[in-house]
Amino acid sequence: MLGITTEEVLLVASTQVLLLAFIFRDTLKPIIQSIVFIFITHPFDVGDRCQIDGVQMVVEEIGILNTIFLGHDNEKIIIPNSVLANKAICNFYLSPDMGDEIEFCVHMATPVEKIDMMKQKILR
């Protein structure tokens, strides 16, 4: 009707889309990585104790682009989610129950009452 063929329209439109994709590639990549990390991977929740790069931290706030952690001395550590997506994260709250084992010896001559009293104190 206007003398423009469909091929010309598709050629111009695809060129513009390719140009926009080239220009905004570095901007959109971390945003998409962050959204996938938060909503699909979802490795932690607020309040979880995590270990990242050998440092134990508590998750204080989760945002779309970054997560705020509290360090051992209450320092706030802000890490972009696109960086976290490429790190190994150990979440202690998603792990099975953990405990510590302490081995000690009791002399054979120790009365049973003392052993029971010690057991009660340990359980408290």
Backbone hydrogen bonds in HBPLUS format (Angstrom, degrees):
<---DONOR---> <-ACCEPTOR-->    atom                        ^
c    i                          cat <-CA-CA->   ^        H-A-AA   ^      H-
h    n   atom  resd res      DA  || num        DHA   H-A  angle D-A-AA Bond
n    s   type  num  typ     dist DA aas  dist angle  dist       angle   num
A0009-VAL N   A0005-THR O   3.29 MM   4  6.69 158.7  2.34 148.9 154.2     1
A0010-LEU N   A0006-THR O   2.95 MM   4  6.17 166.1  1.97 154.5 158.1     2
A0011-LEU N   A0007-GLU O   2.92 MM   4  5.99 151.6  2.00 142.5 150.7     3
A0012-VAL N   A0008-GLU O   3.01 MM   4  6.20 165.5  2.03 150.4 153.3     4
A0013-ALA N   A0009-VAL O   2.90 MM   4  6.04 166.8  1.91 153.0 157.4     5
A0014-SER N   A0010-LEU O   2.85 MM   4  5.85 163.3  1.88 145.4 150.6     6
A0015-THR N   A0011-LEU O   3.04 MM   4  6.10 150.5  2.13 141.4 149.5     7
A0016-GLN N   A0012-VAL O   3.05 MM   4  6.28 155.7  2.11 147.5 153.6     8
A0017-VAL N   A0013-ALA O   2.97 MM   4  6.23 158.1  2.02 151.1 157.2     9
A0018-LEU N   A0014-SER O   2.95 MM   4  6.04 158.7  1.99 144.0 149.9    10
A0019-LEU N   A0015-THR O   2.95 MM   4  6.14 153.1  2.02 143.8 151.4    11
A0020-LEU N   A0016-GLN O   2.92 MM   4  6.17 162.8  1.95 150.4 154.5    12
A0021-ALA N   A0017-VAL O   2.87 MM   4  6.03 157.5  1.92 148.7 155.3    13
A0022-PHE N   A0018-LEU O   3.00 MM   4  6.17 151.3  2.08 143.1 150.5    14
A0023-ILE N   A0019-LEU O   2.96 MM   4  6.21 155.8  2.02 149.5 156.2    15
A0024-PHE N   A0020-LEU O   2.92 MM   4  5.98 172.6  1.92 156.4 158.2    16
A0027-THR N   A0024-PHE O   3.16 MM   3  5.12 129.9  2.43  95.6 109.3    17
A0028-LEU N   A0024-PHE O   2.88 MM   4  5.97 164.3  1.91 161.1 164.2    18
A0029-LYS N   A0025-ARG O   3.08 MM   4  5.98 153.4  2.15 148.6 154.6    19
A0032-ILE N   A0028-LEU O   2.93 MM   4  6.10 165.9  1.95 161.4 164.3    20
A0033-GLN N   A0029-LYS O   2.95 MM   4  6.11 162.9  1.98 153.5 158.9    21
A0034-SER N   A0030-PRO O   2.87 MM   4  5.94 154.7  1.94 142.0 148.8    22
A0035-ILE N   A0031-ILE O   3.03 MM   4  6.26 159.3  2.07 148.1 153.2    23
A0036-VAL N   A0032-ILE O   3.01 MM   4  6.19 165.4  2.03 152.4 156.2    24
A0037-PHE N   A0033-GLN O   2.90 MM   4  6.01 157.2  1.95 145.7 152.7    25
A0038-ILE N   A0034-SER O   2.93 MM   4  6.10 163.8  1.96 153.2 156.4    26
A0039-PHE N   A0035-ILE O   2.98 MM   4  5.93 169.1  1.99 152.2 155.4    27
A0040-ILE N   A0036-VAL O   2.93 MM   4  5.19 147.6  2.03 132.0 140.5    28
A0041-THR N   A0036-VAL O   3.15 MM   5  6.60 158.0  2.20 152.4 159.1    29
A0042-HIS N   A0037-PHE O   2.93 MM   5  6.13 153.4  2.00 153.7 161.8    30
A0048-ASP N   A0045-ASP O   3.21 MM   3  5.73 164.0  2.24 134.1 134.8    31
A0047-GLY N   A0059-VAL O   2.81 MM  12  5.12 160.7  1.85 137.2 143.9    32
A0059-VAL N   A0048-ASP O   2.93 MM  11  5.56 161.7  1.97 159.0 164.2    33
A0092-PHE N   A0049-ARG O   2.91 MM  43  5.70 159.5  1.96 168.9 174.3    34
A0050-CYS N   A0057-MET O   2.75 MM   7  5.41 157.4  1.79 164.7 170.6    35
A0057-MET N   A0050-CYS O   2.75 MM   7  5.41 161.5  1.79 159.1 165.2    36
A0051-GLN N   A0090-CYS O   2.72 MM  39  4.96 142.8  1.86 137.8 150.2    37
A0090-CYS N   A0051-GLN O   3.00 MM  39  4.96 169.1  2.02 144.3 147.6    38
A0052-ILE N   A0055-VAL O   3.00 MM   3  5.38 156.2  2.06 147.9 144.6    39
A0055-VAL N   A0052-ILE O   3.04 MM   3  5.38 164.1  2.07 114.7 119.8    40
A0058-VAL N   A0070-LEU O   3.02 MM  12  5.13 159.8  2.06 141.2 147.1    41
A0070-LEU N   A0058-VAL O   2.77 MM  12  5.13 153.3  1.84 146.6 155.9    42
A0060-GLU N   A0068-ILE O   2.85 MM   8  5.58 158.7  1.90 149.6 155.0    43
A0061-GLU N   A0068-ILE O   3.18 MM   7  5.07 161.4  2.22 138.6 140.2    44
A0068-ILE N   A0061-GLU O   2.80 MM   7  5.07 165.0  1.82 151.8 156.9    45
A0063-GLY N   A0066-ASN O   2.85 MM   3  5.23 144.8  1.98 150.1 161.5    46
A0081-ASN N   A0065-LEU O   2.89 MM  16  5.64 164.3  1.92 128.1 133.4    47
A0067-THR N   A0079-ILE O   2.94 MM  12  5.52 164.2  1.97 149.7 152.1    48
A0079-ILE N   A0067-THR O   2.98 MM  12  5.52 166.9  1.99 161.4 162.9    49
A0069-PHE N   A0077-ILE O   2.74 MM   8  4.99 167.4  1.75 148.8 153.2    50
A0077-ILE N   A0069-PHE O   2.78 MM   8  4.99 165.5  1.80 142.9 147.5    51
A0071-GLY N   A0075-GLU O   2.72 MM   4  5.03 164.6  1.74 150.1 155.7    52
A0074-ASN N   A0071-GLY O   3.17 MM   3  5.12 146.5  2.29 117.8 113.5    53
A0083-VAL N   A0080-PRO O   3.04 MM   3  5.39 136.7  2.23 105.1 116.5    54
A0084-LEU N   A0080-PRO O   3.09 MM   4  6.50 156.1  2.15 146.9 154.1    55
A0085-ALA N   A0081-ASN O   2.92 MM   4  6.05 140.2  2.08 142.7 152.0    56
A0086-ASN N   A0083-VAL O   3.12 MM   3  5.63 153.8  2.19 111.2 118.5    57
A0087-LYS N   A0084-LEU O   3.11 MM   3  5.11 169.9  2.12 111.2 112.5    58
A0110-THR N   A0107-HIS O   3.14 MM   3  5.59 166.9  2.16 116.8 119.8    59
A0115-ILE N   A0111-PRO O   3.31 MM   4  6.73 155.3  2.38 146.2 153.0    60
A0116-ASP N   A0112-VAL O   2.89 MM   4  6.18 159.9  1.93 154.6 159.8    61
A0117-MET N   A0113-GLU O   2.89 MM   4  6.10 156.7  1.95 146.9 153.6    62
A0118-MET N   A0114-LYS O   2.91 MM   4  6.09 156.1  1.97 146.0 152.4    63
A0119-LYS N   A0115-ILE O   2.90 MM   4  6.12 153.7  1.97 146.1 153.7    64
A0120-GLN N   A0116-ASP O   2.96 MM   4  6.22 155.0  2.02 148.0 154.2    65
A0121-LYS N   A0117-MET O   3.06 MM   4  6.33 156.3  2.12 146.0 152.2    66
A0122-ILE N   A0118-MET O   2.95 MM   4  6.21 152.9  2.03 147.9 155.3    67
A0123-LEU N   A0119-LYS O   3.00 MM   4  6.23 158.5  2.05 148.5 153.9    68
A0124-ARG N   A0120-GLN O   3.06 MM   4  6.32 141.4  2.22 142.0 151.9    69
